[in-house]
Amino acid sequence: MQIDRQSLNDLEIFKDKGYGQNLFEFLDNTQTNGGKDFLKKIFRNPSSNIKTIRKRQQLIKFIIKHPDIFEQIPSRTIMNRVEVFFYSKAPVSSQTNAFAGWFHGLFLMAVHKEYGQNVKYGLRIIIQFLNSVKAFMDSCSSVDEDLPEMMDQILDDLSGFLEQKRISRYTTFNPNGYYPFGQSVMLDKYFREEEKKSFTKIIERIHELDAYLSMAKSIKEFGLVFPEFTESQTPVIELKNVVHPFIRNAIPNSISFSGNSNIIFLTGPNMGGKTTFMKSMGIAVYLAHTGMGVPASSMKLSISDCIFTSLNTNDNVSLGYSYFYSEVLRVKRAAQLINEHKNCFILLDELFKGTNIKDAFDGNQLVIEGLANWPEHRIILSSHLAELSRNFEEDAPIQYFCFHSSVKDSKPVFDYKLSEGISEEKIGRVIIENEQIPDLLKCRK
């Protein structure tokens, strides 16, 4: 699936400017650096392959069902130590026997402090790592059910590794036993030279498990639900009780693209919840394509091969682009992607704010009329220009939803509930007056 940097920023998937909450860190429960890197890779590359997504879902469901098994995977401490050992920049002995290695090892210890740590603790770390992997394998063998395909592949790699004679013999070693210095020097050479490649592959598999275990923990912690993917020829997005994951006690909303409609036209007052709702939708569709659960009570959707948003457009002084021209280029990019992809999910928030009302009105109308020609894509477009709805035919492929507000005791009140229809409420003046801006700007006497 394609998703560009601005869309990732708009949906707050990753931290881009060094401040604020972001979805990746919010959901990251990994225990290892490698696990975090693997999880980040999944998040940076959501899949548009329904088989891949379903395989991930099956694995994560298995992890949730059998949490005790996954407590046996090598701990954070063991993984950190084994990574330090294998990726150490300290040299290895060039000798081929323990006697010569004894003397050469002393020399290397005098020259390289890190080498001494490797020789002293390396074998112990390797034994602990192998024993942990074996304990995990033993736990998996006790499961009386068919394993998910991805789990089978991981276990095949782990068992194939442990069953090698040159590896399995070390699972019988005592990690706290005494090993002569010359032998330790030779074993350091053996593991970091001859076995580094095979150990690296297994370490990566443990990182992969760590990433999927993190996803399972987040799903359980935040009460996320697995979406149902359909292979329908007609694009589908149905969400019940979706919320934004960052907001505590958020008001849930439900929505569905129905019939032949491919556009949802969203209206409502400032601060009424339009942008947050659009972000909630974008996050749900995005997470679904990573194999994760979504912040809703249920979700049904078809595959999208592109997510594109225009929620927080900025001007670009270095390129000489005004705010309005930056908006135009963003819409142009959306039009290009619609031509390039089969099933885009697009979020457009209050287009053409950087120009006058007449141009904004005309621009929005042109864009919406154009988007209506592409029924295979799904678009949500928000606007304060409620009057636009009067310019579209009754049979246009557009659904109208809105957020309402009221004014009580001169203060705006929002219920953040999505409703069908159009909102023409204007409360910007009320908000400005409540902030006492007119009083601050009164002329001095």
C-alpha positions as CSV (number, residue, x, y, z in Angstrom):
1,M,0.0,0.0,0.0
2,Q,1.2,3.5,-0.8
3,I,1.0,6.2,1.9
4,D,3.2,9.3,1.7
5,R,5.0,11.2,4.4
6,Q,2.4,14.0,4.7
7,S,-0.4,11.4,5.1
8,L,1.6,9.7,7.9
9,N,2.1,13.1,9.5
10,D,-1.6,14.1,9.2
11,L,-2.6,10.8,10.9
12,E,0.2,11.2,13.5
13,I,1.5,7.8,12.7
14,F,5.2,8.7,13.5
15,K,6.8,11.6,15.3
16,D,8.0,13.9,12.6
17,K,8.8,17.2,14.4
18,G,9.8,15.9,17.8
19,Y,6.7,16.8,19.7
20,G,3.2,15.4,20.4
21,Q,1.8,11.9,20.5
22,N,2.1,9.5,17.7
23,L,0.4,6.2,16.9
24,F,3.6,4.1,16.6
25,E,4.9,5.0,20.1
26,F,1.4,4.8,21.5
27,L,1.1,1.2,20.4
28,D,4.7,0.1,20.7
29,N,5.2,-2.6,23.3
30,T,8.3,-4.2,21.9
31,Q,11.1,-5.4,24.3
32,T,14.0,-5.3,21.9
33,N,15.6,-2.7,19.6
34,G,15.3,-5.2,16.7
35,G,11.7,-5.9,17.5
36,K,11.0,-2.1,17.4
37,D,12.7,-1.9,14.0
38,F,10.6,-4.8,12.7
39,L,7.4,-3.2,14.0
40,K,8.3,0.1,12.5
41,K,8.9,-1.7,9.1
42,I,5.3,-3.1,9.4
43,F,3.9,0.3,10.2
44,R,5.8,2.0,7.4
45,N,4.7,-0.6,4.9
46,P,1.0,-1.4,5.4
47,S,0.0,-4.3,3.1
48,S,-2.5,-4.2,0.3
49,N,-2.3,-8.0,0.0
50,I,-5.3,-9.6,1.7
51,K,-3.6,-12.9,2.2
52,T,-0.7,-11.3,4.1
53,I,-3.0,-9.3,6.3
54,R,-5.1,-12.4,7.2
55,K,-1.9,-14.4,8.0
56,R,-0.8,-11.6,10.4
57,Q,-4.2,-11.5,12.0
58,Q,-4.1,-15.3,12.5
59,L,-0.7,-15.1,14.2
60,I,-1.7,-12.2,16.4
61,K,-4.9,-14.0,17.5
62,F,-2.8,-17.1,18.3
63,I,-0.5,-15.0,20.5
64,I,-3.5,-13.4,22.3
65,K,-5.0,-16.9,22.9
66,H,-1.7,-18.4,24.3
67,P,0.1,-15.6,26.2
68,D,1.9,-18.1,28.5
69,I,3.8,-19.6,25.6
70,F,5.3,-16.3,24.5
71,E,6.5,-15.5,28.0
72,Q,9.2,-18.1,27.2
73,I,10.8,-16.2,24.3
74,P,14.3,-14.8,25.2
75,S,14.0,-11.8,27.5
76,R,15.0,-8.2,26.7
77,T,18.2,-8.7,28.8
78,I,19.3,-11.8,27.0
79,M,18.5,-10.3,23.5
80,N,20.4,-7.1,24.3
81,R,23.4,-9.1,25.5
82,V,23.5,-11.5,22.5
83,E,23.2,-8.6,20.1
84,V,26.1,-6.8,21.8
85,F,28.1,-10.0,21.5
86,F,27.5,-10.7,17.8
87,Y,27.8,-7.1,16.7
88,S,30.8,-6.3,18.8
89,K,33.6,-4.4,16.9
90,A,36.2,-6.2,19.0
91,P,38.5,-8.5,16.9
92,V,38.5,-12.3,17.1
93,S,41.6,-14.4,17.6
94,S,43.4,-15.5,14.4
95,Q,44.7,-18.7,16.2
96,T,43.2,-22.2,15.4
97,N,43.9,-24.0,18.7
98,A,43.2,-23.3,22.4
99,F,46.9,-23.2,23.4
100,A,47.9,-20.5,20.9
101,G,44.5,-18.9,21.5
102,W,45.3,-18.5,25.2
103,F,48.4,-16.3,24.4
104,H,46.7,-14.4,21.6
105,G,43.6,-13.8,23.8
106,L,45.7,-12.2,26.5
107,F,47.2,-9.9,23.9
108,L,43.8,-8.9,22.5
109,M,42.5,-8.3,26.0
110,A,45.3,-5.9,26.7
111,V,44.6,-4.0,23.4
112,H,40.8,-4.2,23.3
113,K,38.8,-3.9,26.5
114,E,35.6,-5.0,24.7
115,Y,37.3,-8.2,23.7
116,G,37.8,-9.3,27.3
117,Q,34.1,-8.9,27.9
118,N,33.3,-11.0,24.9
119,V,35.5,-13.8,26.0
120,K,34.5,-13.6,29.6
121,Y,30.7,-13.5,29.1
122,G,30.1,-14.5,25.4
123,L,29.7,-18.3,25.9
124,R,27.4,-17.7,28.9
125,I,25.2,-15.4,26.8
126,I,25.1,-17.9,23.9
127,I,24.0,-20.7,26.2
128,Q,21.3,-18.6,27.9
129,F,20.0,-17.6,24.5
130,L,19.9,-21.2,23.2
131,N,18.2,-22.4,26.3
132,S,15.6,-19.7,26.1
133,V,14.9,-20.5,22.4
134,K,14.6,-24.2,23.3
135,A,12.2,-23.5,26.2
136,F,10.0,-21.5,23.8
137,M,10.0,-24.4,21.3
138,D,9.1,-26.8,24.0
139,S,6.2,-24.6,25.1
140,C,4.9,-24.4,21.5
141,S,5.0,-28.2,21.1
142,S,2.4,-28.5,23.9
143,V,-0.3,-26.7,21.9
144,D,-3.0,-29.1,20.8
145,E,-4.2,-27.2,17.7
146,D,-3.1,-26.3,14.2
147,L,-0.6,-23.5,14.2
148,P,-1.0,-20.4,12.1
149,E,1.1,-20.5,8.9
150,M,3.4,-17.7,10.0
151,M,4.0,-19.4,13.3
152,D,4.8,-22.6,11.6
153,Q,7.4,-20.9,9.4
154,I,9.1,-19.2,12.4
155,L,9.2,-22.5,14.4
156,D,10.6,-24.4,11.4
157,D,13.5,-21.9,11.3
158,L,14.1,-22.2,15.0
159,S,13.9,-26.0,15.2
160,G,16.1,-26.3,12.1
161,F,18.7,-24.1,13.9
162,L,18.6,-25.9,17.2
163,E,18.7,-29.4,15.7
164,Q,22.0,-28.8,14.1
165,K,24.6,-30.9,16.0
166,R,27.1,-28.1,16.1
167,I,24.5,-25.9,17.8
168,S,22.5,-28.4,19.9
169,R,25.5,-29.5,21.9
170,Y,25.7,-26.1,23.5
171,T,22.2,-26.3,25.0
172,T,23.6,-28.9,27.4
173,F,26.3,-26.6,28.7
174,N,25.9,-24.9,32.1
175,P,25.8,-21.1,31.6
176,N,27.4,-20.7,35.0
177,G,30.1,-23.4,34.5
178,Y,33.8,-22.9,34.3
179,Y,35.4,-22.9,30.8
180,P,39.2,-22.6,30.3
181,F,40.4,-19.3,28.9
182,G,41.9,-20.8,25.8
183,Q,38.6,-22.7,25.0
184,S,36.6,-19.4,25.6
185,V,38.9,-17.7,23.0
186,M,38.2,-20.4,20.4
187,L,34.5,-20.4,21.1
188,D,34.4,-16.6,20.7
189,K,36.1,-17.0,17.3
190,Y,33.7,-19.9,16.4
191,F,30.5,-18.1,17.2
192,R,31.4,-14.6,15.9
193,E,33.0,-15.9,12.7
194,E,31.5,-19.2,11.6
195,E,28.1,-19.1,13.2
196,K,27.3,-15.4,13.1
197,K,25.1,-15.7,9.9
198,S,23.0,-18.5,11.3
199,F,22.6,-16.8,14.7
200,T,21.7,-13.5,13.0
201,K,18.8,-15.2,11.2
202,I,17.4,-16.6,14.4
203,I,17.9,-13.3,16.2
204,E,15.8,-11.7,13.5
205,R,13.1,-14.3,14.0
206,I,12.9,-13.5,17.7
207,H,12.7,-9.8,16.8
208,E,9.8,-10.6,14.5
209,L,8.0,-12.5,17.3
210,D,8.7,-9.5,19.6
211,A,7.0,-7.2,17.1
212,Y,3.9,-9.4,16.7
213,L,3.7,-9.9,20.5
214,S,3.7,-6.1,20.8
215,M,0.8,-5.9,18.4
216,A,-1.1,-8.5,20.4
217,K,-0.5,-6.7,23.7
218,S,-1.7,-3.4,22.3
219,I,-4.9,-5.0,20.9
220,K,-5.6,-6.4,24.3
221,E,-4.6,-3.3,26.2
222,F,-6.7,-0.9,24.2
223,G,-9.6,-3.2,23.3
224,L,-9.0,-3.1,19.6
225,V,-11.0,-5.4,17.3
226,F,-9.8,-7.2,14.2
227,P,-11.5,-5.9,11.0
228,E,-13.1,-8.2,8.5
229,F,-11.8,-7.9,5.0
230,T,-14.0,-8.7,2.1
231,E,-13.0,-9.4,-1.5
232,S,-16.1,-7.6,-2.8
233,Q,-15.7,-6.0,-6.2
234,T,-17.4,-2.9,-4.9
235,P,-15.2,-1.0,-2.4
236,V,-16.5,-1.4,1.1
237,I,-15.8,0.6,4.3
238,E,-18.1,0.1,7.3
239,L,-17.2,1.2,10.8
240,K,-19.3,0.9,14.0
241,N,-18.4,3.0,17.0
242,V,-15.0,4.2,15.8
243,V,-13.0,6.5,18.0
244,H,-9.7,8.2,18.0
245,P,-7.2,6.1,20.1
246,F,-5.6,9.1,21.7
247,I,-8.8,10.5,23.2
248,R,-10.0,9.1,26.5
249,N,-13.8,8.6,26.8
250,A,-14.1,9.5,23.1
251,I,-17.6,9.6,21.6
252,P,-18.0,6.7,19.2
253,N,-19.4,7.2,15.7
254,S,-20.5,4.8,13.0
255,I,-20.4,5.3,9.3
256,S,-20.7,3.3,6.0
257,F,-20.3,4.1,2.3
258,S,-23.6,2.9,1.0
259,G,-25.0,2.1,-2.4
260,N,-23.2,3.7,-5.2
261,S,-21.9,6.6,-3.2
262,N,-18.1,7.1,-3.2
263,I,-18.0,10.5,-1.5
264,I,-18.9,11.5,2.0
265,F,-19.4,15.3,2.3
266,L,-18.9,16.3,5.9
267,T,-20.0,19.6,7.4
268,G,-20.1,21.1,10.9
269,P,-18.9,24.1,12.9
270,N,-15.4,24.8,14.0
271,M,-14.3,22.5,16.9
272,G,-17.3,20.3,16.2
273,G,-15.2,17.1,15.6
274,K,-14.8,16.9,11.8
275,T,-11.1,16.6,11.6
276,T,-10.8,14.3,14.6
277,F,-13.4,12.0,13.0
278,M,-11.5,12.0,9.7
279,K,-8.3,11.1,11.5
280,S,-10.1,8.3,13.3
281,M,-11.3,6.9,10.0
282,G,-7.8,7.2,8.5
283,I,-6.2,5.5,11.4
284,A,-8.7,2.6,11.4
285,V,-8.2,2.0,7.7
286,Y,-4.4,2.3,8.1
287,L,-4.2,-0.1,11.1
288,A,-6.4,-2.6,9.3
289,H,-3.9,-2.9,6.5
290,T,-1.0,-3.6,9.0
291,G,-2.9,-6.6,10.4
292,M,-3.7,-4.8,13.7
293,G,-7.0,-4.4,15.4
294,V,-8.8,-1.1,15.0
295,P,-10.4,1.3,17.6
296,A,-14.0,0.4,16.9
297,S,-16.6,-2.2,17.9
298,S,-16.5,-3.6,14.3
299,M,-15.1,-2.9,10.9
300,K,-15.7,-4.4,7.5
301,L,-13.7,-3.2,4.5
302,S,-12.1,-4.1,1.2
303,I,-8.5,-3.6,0.3
304,S,-7.2,-0.2,-0.4
305,D,-3.9,0.2,-2.3
306,C,-3.4,3.8,-1.3
307,I,-4.2,6.1,1.7
308,F,-3.9,9.8,1.0
309,T,-4.8,12.8,3.2
310,S,-4.7,16.5,3.0
311,L,-5.5,17.6,6.6
312,N,-2.6,19.9,7.6
313,T,-1.2,21.6,4.5
314,N,1.5,24.3,4.9
315,D,3.1,26.8,2.6
316,N,6.6,26.2,1.3
317,V,8.7,29.3,1.4
318,S,11.8,27.6,0.0
319,L,9.9,26.6,-3.1
320,G,8.0,29.9,-3.3
321,Y,4.6,28.2,-2.7
322,S,1.9,30.1,-1.0
323,Y,-0.6,28.3,1.3
324,F,-3.2,28.2,-1.5
325,Y,-0.8,26.9,-4.1
326,S,0.4,24.2,-1.7
327,E,-3.3,23.2,-1.3
328,V,-3.7,23.0,-5.1
329,L,-0.6,20.8,-5.5
330,R,-1.9,18.5,-2.8
331,V,-5.3,18.1,-4.6
332,K,-3.4,17.6,-7.8
333,R,-1.4,14.7,-6.2
334,A,-4.7,13.1,-5.1
335,A,-6.0,13.3,-8.7
336,Q,-2.8,11.7,-9.9
337,L,-3.0,8.8,-7.4
338,I,-6.7,8.2,-8.4
339,N,-5.4,7.7,-11.9
340,E,-2.6,5.4,-10.8
341,H,-4.4,3.2,-8.3
342,K,-7.4,0.9,-8.2
343,N,-8.8,1.6,-4.7
344,C,-7.7,4.8,-2.9
345,F,-9.0,6.0,0.4
346,I,-8.7,9.8,0.5
347,L,-9.3,12.4,3.3
348,L,-9.6,16.0,2.3
349,D,-10.2,18.6,5.1
350,E,-11.6,22.0,4.2
351,L,-10.0,22.5,0.8
352,F,-8.8,25.9,-0.4
353,K,-8.8,27.7,2.9
354,G,-6.0,29.9,1.6
355,T,-8.2,31.8,-0.8
356,N,-11.4,33.9,-0.9
357,I,-14.8,32.3,-0.4
358,K,-15.8,32.5,-4.0
359,D,-12.7,30.7,-5.3
360,A,-12.9,28.2,-2.5
361,F,-16.5,27.5,-3.4
362,D,-15.8,27.1,-7.1
363,G,-12.7,25.0,-6.4
364,N,-14.5,22.6,-4.1
365,Q,-17.3,22.2,-6.6
366,L,-14.9,21.4,-9.4
367,V,-13.0,18.8,-7.2
368,I,-16.1,17.1,-5.9
369,E,-17.7,16.8,-9.4
370,G,-14.4,15.3,-10.6
371,L,-14.1,12.8,-7.7
372,A,-17.7,11.7,-8.4
373,N,-16.4,10.2,-11.7
374,W,-14.3,7.6,-9.9
375,P,-16.6,5.2,-8.1
376,E,-13.9,2.7,-7.3
377,H,-12.3,5.1,-4.8
378,R,-13.6,6.2,-1.4
379,I,-13.3,9.9,-0.4
380,I,-14.3,11.9,2.7
381,L,-14.3,15.6,2.2
382,S,-15.1,18.1,4.9
383,S,-16.1,21.7,4.4
384,H,-17.6,24.8,6.0
385,L,-19.2,25.6,2.7
386,A,-22.5,23.8,3.4
387,E,-24.1,25.7,0.5
388,L,-22.1,23.5,-1.9
389,S,-24.6,20.7,-1.3
390,R,-27.3,22.6,-3.2
391,N,-25.2,22.5,-6.4
392,F,-25.1,18.8,-6.7
393,E,-27.8,16.6,-8.4
394,E,-29.9,14.4,-6.2
395,D,-28.5,11.3,-7.8
396,A,-24.9,12.4,-7.3
397,P,-22.8,9.7,-5.6
398,I,-22.5,11.7,-2.4
399,Q,-23.6,11.1,1.2
400,Y,-24.1,14.0,3.5
401,F,-23.0,13.8,7.2
402,C,-22.5,16.5,9.8
403,F,-21.6,17.4,13.3
404,H,-24.0,19.8,15.2
405,S,-23.5,22.3,18.0
406,S,-25.5,24.6,20.1
407,V,-24.9,27.7,22.1
408,K,-25.7,27.7,25.8
409,D,-25.1,30.6,28.1
410,S,-23.1,32.3,25.3
411,K,-20.8,29.3,25.1
412,P,-20.6,26.7,22.3
413,V,-21.7,23.1,23.2
414,F,-20.6,20.1,21.1
415,D,-21.9,16.5,21.3
416,Y,-19.4,15.1,18.8
417,K,-22.1,12.8,17.4
418,L,-22.1,12.2,13.6
419,S,-25.5,12.7,12.0
420,E,-26.9,12.4,8.5
421,G,-27.5,15.7,6.7
422,I,-25.9,19.1,6.4
423,S,-24.9,21.5,9.2
424,E,-25.1,25.2,8.5
425,E,-24.3,26.3,12.0
426,K,-21.8,29.2,12.4
427,I,-20.2,29.7,15.8
428,G,-16.8,31.1,14.9
429,R,-17.9,34.6,16.2
430,V,-19.1,33.1,19.5
431,I,-15.7,31.4,20.0
432,I,-13.8,34.6,19.2
433,E,-15.9,36.7,21.6
434,N,-15.6,34.1,24.4
435,E,-11.8,34.5,24.1
436,Q,-12.4,38.2,24.7
437,I,-10.4,39.1,21.6
438,P,-12.7,42.1,20.8
439,D,-12.2,43.5,24.3
440,L,-8.4,43.2,23.9
441,L,-8.6,45.1,20.6
442,K,-10.7,48.0,21.8
443,C,-9.1,51.4,21.2
444,R,-7.4,53.0,24.1
445,K,-9.1,56.2,25.5
